[in-house]
Amino acid sequence: MRISFRIKEYFSSNDPCQKRYGARTFVFCLLGLWGRPKKELPEEAALSQSHPMDTALTKAESAYEQLHQQTLKLAADKGEDHGKRNVPKVDDNFLSPYERELISIYQGQVFDQYSHGCQLLDDLHDKNYKPYLAELERLENDPEIISRFLIDAQDERDRKLEEEELNHKERISELENESGWDFVRREYNNAKRHYEELAQEIGRREPHIHFKPWVYWPLIFVIAACEFPLNKQVFDTFRESHLMTIIMAGVLVLTLPLLSHASGMFLRQGHEKKIYYLLLGISASLMVGITYFTSVLRTNFLALKGESLEQLETDFWTFIVIGLILYFVGLVSSYFAHDDSARFMEVYKSYKRARRKYLKKKPSVGRLLKRERACYNDLKESIQEQYSEKKAQADGWLASVKDDLNEAIGRHDQVLNFYRGLGKRINQGGKESLNRYREMNLTYRKNHDQPNYWPELIPNLELPFDEYKELSPNPRNEKP
């Protein structure tokens, strides 16, 4: 489609949808075809090169040629027949009826071609030439039309960009504020903020832990396991049920690791929470008391086995020392398995927990956000491409209209000159048929005398296209 007509449609259309940004959002993401030239297949390109008007001219020329050949043959036959009968007579001074019939055949062909050609020329003049001429005059009389078109195109572009930006922000906000994601994101941001503030305050970002959990907890388990067999045998002396014996031995076994764990933590973090020192003293006192109690129980158990008093006294203190050593090992292990700041560890663990949730949720939301941003960028690019196309159209508008006008003039004058030439050929064809008739007539006359009027010039046909004027300012075939 011509550029000038596309721009003219922009101004002449009353349909608001024609001047608005048609489909929204995914139409431009999935299509984006506005303004792009249609690619033709080779067959379509070949067909498009054959203009319907060229086809009409070819048919007109073919129709005349067919008529002319038939008329020539008929004229020869008639000339032979009339010559044998010496018709027309030698002393005739006017055209014979058949000669007038021949002339009327070709004159009728002229008028037939005129009726078709006149319709073609009127269509070319009214539907092509006049609209382009009116548009050119409008552009020359009001040069601001192109400027207004560009301003409208810029306003339309800015309006579309603003609308799409608002829609984009709304969609981004909807995705970011989705209930599950919003909660995880706010939790992570709060935990991160507290962690950053506390890390800056204490001057470090990682906890100071010398015993990793995979070393510390197996060690505590080993300490507990070392106590269980002997304690079970001691509590067997109470003659309780098997289950009750296991429960009492288990409670005592769990008490030692728990008190060691708590004591180490209280000692490590006591500078931050003073109450931890009090709890440390209580834990240590409990541990001493429990160790003394278990040592007595174990000594009594050995006494039942028949041990001597000196050996029992030695075993008693041995049990106390072993219990305190295990307690001290657990305390030291717990001390190095904790950070010296309970507050920092609490914030650090909260931050790590929130961060894991955030990283688990982020990829799915990130994909949606990325897809939305890509779609928005495609929309902006499509809108800008439309504006660039309109700007290019505006830059070449006047030149395009002039080219279209010159093309319309050329097509009109081409058709006019074709029918002028065809009229001359018909006129010449009529004379050729008339001469063929007379030639054959003279050949078969008995006296070989020609009628008196034959030497006169054969009159020309009436050619109405000679009265038409070419539209070109420099006509080539106009009579002076």
C-alpha positions in Angstrom: 0.0 0.0 0.0 1.2 3.4 -0.8 2.6 5.6 2.0 0.4 8.6 1.1 -2.8 6.5 1.3 -1.8 5.1 4.7 -1.2 8.6 6.0 -4.4 9.8 4.4 -6.4 7.0 6.1 -5.0 8.2 9.4 -6.6 11.6 9.0 -9.8 10.5 7.2 -10.8 7.6 9.4 -13.7 8.3 11.9 -13.1 5.0 13.6 -11.5 5.7 17.0 -9.9 2.2 16.9 -8.2 3.1 13.7 -6.2 5.8 15.5 -5.6 4.0 18.7 -3.1 1.5 19.7 -5.1 -1.6 18.7 -4.4 -4.7 20.6 -2.7 -4.5 24.0 -0.1 -6.5 26.0 0.4 -9.9 24.4 -0.8 -9.0 20.9 2.4 -7.0 20.3 4.5 -9.7 22.2 3.1 -12.6 20.1 2.4 -10.7 16.8 4.3 -7.4 16.4 3.4 -7.4 12.6 2.0 -3.9 12.2 3.5 -2.0 9.3 5.6 -4.8 8.1 5.6 -5.5 4.3 3.8 -8.7 3.3 6.2 -11.3 1.8 4.9 -12.6 -1.5 5.5 -16.0 -2.9 7.1 -16.2 -6.3 3.8 -17.1 -7.9 2.1 -14.1 -6.2 4.9 -11.8 -7.3 4.5 -12.9 -10.9 0.7 -12.4 -10.8 1.0 -9.0 -9.1 3.2 -7.8 -12.1 0.2 -8.2 -14.4 -1.9 -5.1 -13.9 -5.7 -5.6 -14.6 -5.5 -2.6 -17.0 -2.8 -4.2 -19.0 -5.0 -7.2 -19.4 -7.9 -5.0 -20.6 -5.6 -3.3 -23.2 -4.3 -6.7 -24.4 -7.9 -8.0 -24.8 -8.9 -4.8 -26.8 -6.0 -5.2 -29.2 -6.6 -8.9 -29.6 -10.3 -8.3 -30.3 -9.4 -5.8 -33.1 -6.8 -8.1 -34.7 -9.3 -11.0 -34.8 -12.0 -8.7 -36.4 -9.5 -7.3 -38.9 -8.3 -10.7 -40.1 -11.9 -11.9 -40.6 -12.8 -8.7 -42.4 -9.8 -8.9 -44.7 -10.7 -12.4 -45.8 -14.3 -11.5 -46.2 -13.3 -8.4 -48.2 -11.2 -10.5 -50.6 -14.0 -12.9 -51.1 -16.5 -10.2 -51.7 -14.1 -8.4 -54.1 -13.7 -11.6 -56.2 -17.4 -12.1 -56.3 -18.3 -8.5 -57.1 -15.5 -8.3 -59.7 -16.9 -11.2 -61.6 -20.2 -9.4 -61.8 -18.5 -6.0 -62.6 -19.9 -4.4 -59.4 -19.6 -1.5 -58.8 -20.1 -0.1 -62.3 -17.4 1.8 -64.0 -19.4 5.0 -64.2 -20.4 5.0 -60.5 -19.2 8.2 -58.7 -20.0 7.1 -55.1 -19.0 4.3 -52.7 -20.7 1.1 -53.2 -23.0 -0.3 -50.4 -20.4 -3.0 -49.5 -17.6 -0.4 -49.3 -19.8 1.7 -47.0 -20.4 -1.5 -45.0 -16.7 -2.1 -44.7 -16.1 1.4 -43.4 -19.0 1.1 -41.0 -17.5 -2.1 -39.6 -14.2 -0.4 -38.7 -16.0 2.8 -37.5 -18.1 0.6 -35.2 -14.9 -1.0 -33.9 -13.5 2.5 -33.2 -16.6 3.4 -31.2 -16.6 0.0 -29.3 -13.0 0.6 -28.3 -13.9 4.2 -27.4 -16.6 3.1 -25.0 -14.2 0.8 -23.2 -11.3 3.1 -23.3 -13.4 6.1 -22.1 -14.5 4.2 -19.0 -10.8 3.3 -18.3 -9.6 6.8 -18.7 -12.5 8.2 -16.5 -11.6 5.7 -13.8 -8.0 6.6 -13.9 -8.8 10.3 -13.9 -11.4 10.3 -11.1 -10.0 7.6 -8.8 -6.3 8.0 -9.2 -5.3 11.4 -10.7 -7.8 13.6 -8.9 -7.3 12.3 -5.4 -3.5 12.6 -5.7 -3.8 16.0 -7.2 -6.1 17.2 -4.4 -3.8 15.7 -1.8 -0.8 17.4 -3.4 -2.6 20.8 -3.4 -3.7 20.3 0.2 -0.1 19.7 1.3 1.3 22.6 -0.7 -1.5 25.0 0.6 -1.0 23.8 4.2 2.6 22.8 4.9 1.8 22.3 8.6 -0.2 19.1 7.9 3.0 17.0 8.0 4.1 18.8 11.2 0.7 18.1 12.8 0.9 14.5 11.7 4.3 14.1 13.4 3.1 15.8 16.6 0.1 13.5 16.7 2.4 10.5 16.2 4.6 11.7 19.0 1.7 12.2 21.3 0.3 8.8 20.4 3.6 7.2 21.1 4.1 9.0 24.4 0.5 8.1 25.5 1.0 4.4 24.6 4.3 4.3 26.4 2.8 5.9 29.5 -0.1 3.5 29.5 2.1 0.5 29.1 4.5 1.7 31.8 1.6 2.0 34.2 0.3 -1.4 33.3 3.8 -2.8 33.6 4.2 -1.3 37.1 0.8 -2.7 38.1 1.7 -6.2 36.9 5.1 -6.1 38.6 3.4 -4.9 41.9 0.8 -7.8 41.6 3.6 -10.3 41.2 5.8 -8.9 44.0 2.9 -8.6 46.4 1.5 -12.1 45.9 0.6 -13.3 49.4 3.2 -16.1 49.8 6.0 -14.3 48.1 5.3 -11.0 49.9 5.4 -12.7 53.3 8.7 -14.5 52.5 10.3 -11.4 51.1 9.3 -9.2 54.0 10.5 -11.8 56.5 13.8 -12.1 54.7 14.3 -8.3 54.4 13.6 -7.9 58.2 15.9 -10.7 59.1 18.6 -9.3 56.8 18.3 -5.8 58.2 18.6 -7.0 61.8 21.6 -9.2 60.8 23.3 -6.4 59.0 22.8 -4.0 61.9 24.1 -6.4 64.5 27.0 -7.5 62.4 28.1 -3.9 62.0 27.7 -3.4 65.7 29.8 -6.3 66.8 32.3 -6.1 63.9 31.9 -9.5 62.4 29.5 -11.4 60.1 30.1 -15.0 60.9 29.8 -16.8 64.4 33.0 -17.9 66.2 32.4 -21.6 66.6 35.4 -23.9 66.9 33.5 -27.2 67.3 31.3 -27.9 64.3 28.0 -29.6 65.0 29.1 -32.8 63.2 32.0 -33.1 65.7 30.2 -31.8 68.9 27.0 -33.8 68.9 28.7 -37.2 68.3 31.1 -36.4 71.2 28.1 -35.7 73.5 26.5 -38.9 72.4 29.7 -40.9 73.2 29.8 -39.4 76.8 26.2 -40.4 77.3 26.8 -43.9 76.0 29.7 -44.4 78.3 27.5 -43.9 81.3 24.5 -46.0 80.4 25.7 -49.7 81.0 27.1 -49.0 84.5 24.1 -47.0 85.6 21.8 -49.7 84.4 23.6 -52.3 86.6 23.5 -49.9 89.6 19.7 -49.4 89.3 19.2 -53.1 88.9 19.9 -53.2 92.7 16.6 -51.4 93.3 14.8 -54.5 92.0 12.4 -52.4 89.9 10.9 -53.6 86.6 13.2 -53.7 83.6 11.4 -50.8 81.9 11.6 -48.6 85.1 15.3 -49.5 85.4 16.0 -48.4 81.8 14.1 -45.1 82.4 16.0 -44.3 85.6 19.4 -45.1 84.0 18.4 -43.1 80.9 17.4 -40.0 82.9 20.8 -40.1 84.6 22.6 -40.6 81.3 20.8 -37.6 79.7 21.4 -35.4 82.7 25.2 -35.4 82.3 25.3 -34.3 78.6 22.6 -31.7 79.1 24.3 -30.2 82.2 27.6 -30.2 80.3 26.0 -28.6 77.3 24.2 -25.9 79.3 27.3 -25.2 81.5 29.5 -24.6 78.4 26.9 -22.3 76.9 26.5 -20.4 80.2 30.3 -20.0 80.5 30.7 -18.9 76.9 27.9 -16.3 76.8 27.9 -15.2 80.5 29.5 -11.8 79.7 26.4 -10.9 77.6 23.8 -12.3 80.1 25.0 -12.1 83.7 22.3 -14.5 84.8 24.1 -17.2 82.9 26.9 -17.2 85.6 24.3 -17.9 88.3 22.9 -20.7 86.1 26.4 -22.0 85.6 26.9 -22.2 89.4 23.6 -24.1 89.8 24.5 -26.5 86.9 27.9 -27.2 88.4 26.4 -27.8 91.9 23.8 -30.1 90.4 26.5 -32.0 88.5 28.7 -32.4 91.7 25.7 -33.6 93.7 24.6 -36.1 91.0 28.2 -37.3 90.6 28.4 -37.9 94.4 25.1 -39.7 94.4 26.0 -41.9 91.5 29.4 -42.7 93.0 27.7 -43.8 96.3 25.3 -46.0 94.3 28.1 -47.5 92.3 30.2 -48.1 95.5 27.2 -49.8 97.2 26.8 -52.0 94.1 30.4 -53.0 94.3 30.0 -53.7 98.1 27.3 -56.2 97.2 29.9 -57.9 95.0 32.2 -58.4 98.1 34.8 -55.6 97.5 37.0 -54.6 100.5 36.5 -51.3 102.4 39.9 -49.9 101.1 39.0 -50.8 97.6 35.5 -49.3 97.9 36.9 -46.0 99.2 39.3 -45.9 96.2 36.5 -46.8 93.8 34.3 -44.1 95.3 36.8 -41.3 94.5 37.5 -42.8 91.2 33.8 -42.6 90.2 33.7 -39.0 91.3 36.8 -38.1 89.3 35.6 -39.9 86.2 32.2 -38.1 86.4 33.8 -34.7 86.8 36.2 -35.4 83.9 33.3 -36.3 81.6 31.4 -33.2 82.8 34.5 -31.1 82.1 35.0 -32.6 78.7 31.3 -31.9 77.8 31.6 -28.4 79.2 34.7 -27.5 77.2 33.1 -29.0 74.0 30.0 -27.0 74.6 32.0 -23.9 75.2 33.8 -24.1 71.8 30.5 -25.2 70.1 28.8 -21.9 70.9 29.4 -18.3 69.8 30.1 -15.8 72.5 27.0 -13.8 71.6 23.6 -15.5 72.1 21.9 -12.5 70.5 24.1 -12.7 67.4 23.5 -16.5 67.0 19.7 -16.0 67.3 19.7 -13.2 64.6 22.2 -15.2 62.5 20.1 -18.3 62.5 16.9 -16.4 61.8 18.6 -14.7 58.9 19.8 -18.0 57.4 16.4 -19.6 57.8 14.6 -16.7 56.1 17.3 -16.6 53.4 16.7 -20.3 52.6 13.0 -19.7 52.2 13.6 -16.6 50.1 16.0 -18.4 47.7 13.6 -21.3 47.4 10.7 -19.1 46.4 12.6 -16.5 44.4 13.3 -18.5 41.1 9.6 -19.1 40.3 8.7 -15.4 41.0 11.9 -14.3 39.2 10.8 -16.2 36.1 7.5 -14.4 36.1 9.1 -11.0 36.6 11.6 -11.7 33.9 8.9 -12.7 31.5 6.9 -9.6 32.3 9.9 -7.3 31.8 10.7 -9.0 28.5 7.1 -8.5 27.3 7.2 -4.9 28.4 10.4 -4.3 26.5 8.9 -5.9 23.4 5.9 -3.5 23.7 8.1 -0.5 24.0 10.1 -1.6 21.0 7.0 -2.2 19.0 5.6 1.3 19.9 8.8 2.9 19.0 9.0 1.0 15.7 5.5 2.3 14.8 6.5 5.8 15.5 9.7 5.5 13.5 7.7 4.1 10.6 5.2 7.0 10.8 8.1 9.5 11.0 9.7 7.9 7.9 6.3 8.2 6.2 6.0 11.8 7.1 9.5 12.5 5.8 8.7 11.1 2.4 5.0 12.1 2.3 5.3 15.0 -0.1 7.7 13.1 -2.4 5.5 10.1 -2.3 2.4 12.0 -3.3 4.3 13.5 -6.2 5.5 10.1 -7.3 1.9 8.7 -7.0 0.6 11.6 -9.0 3.2 11.2 -11.7 2.5 7.5 -11.8 -1.3 8.2 -12.2 -0.5 10.7 -15.0 1.8 8.2 -16.7 -0.8 5.4 -16.5 -3.6 7.7 -17.8 -1.5 9.0 -20.7 -0.3 5.5 -21.5 -3.9 4.2 -21.8 -4.8 7.3 -23.9 -1.9 6.9 -26.3 -2.7 3.2 -26.6 -6.3 3.9 -27.7 -5.1 6.7 -30.0 -2.6 4.3 -31.6 -5.3 1.6 -31.7 -7.7 4.0 -33.4 -5.0 4.8 -36.1 -4.5 1.1 -36.6 -8.2 0.6 -37.0 -8.3 3.4 -39.5 -5.4 2.0 -41.4 -7.0 -1.5 -41.2 -10.2 -0.2 -42.7 -8.3 1.2 -45.6 -6.3 -2.0 -46.0 -9.6 -4.0 -46.1 -11.1 -1.6 -48.6 -8.0 -1.8 -50.8 -8.0 -5.6 -50.6 -11.6 -5.6 -51.8 -10.8 -3.3 -54.8 -7.7 -5.2 -55.6 -9.5 -8.5 -55.9 -12.5 -6.8 -57.6 -10.2 -5.3 -60.3 -8.4 -8.6 -60.8 -11.6 -10.5 -61.6 -13.3 -7.8 -63.7 -13.8 -8.8 -67.3 -12.9 -5.4 -68.8 -10.4 -4.6 -66.0 -11.7 -1.1 -65.8 -12.0 0.5 -62.3 -14.9 2.7 -61.3 -14.5 6.4 -61.7 -14.4 7.2 -57.9 -11.7 4.7 -56.9 -8.8 7.1 -57.5 -10.2 9.4 -54.9 -8.6 9.2 -51.4 -10.3 6.9 -49.0 -11.8 9.0 -46.1 -10.4 8.7 -42.6 -12.5 7.3 -39.8 -13.8 9.5 -37.0 -11.3 9.0 -34.1 -12.8 10.5 -30.8 -9.6 9.9 -28.7 -7.9 12.6 -30.8 -9.9 15.1 -28.9 -8.6 14.0 -25.5 -5.8 15.8 -23.8 -2.9 14.2 -22.0 -2.5 15.0 -18.3 1.3 15.3 -18.5 2.6 18.9 -18.6 4.9 17.8 -21.4 2.6 15.8 -23.7 4.4 13.8 -26.5 1.5 13.1 -28.8 -0.5 16.2 -28.7 -1.3 17.9 -32.0 0.3 21.4 -32.3 
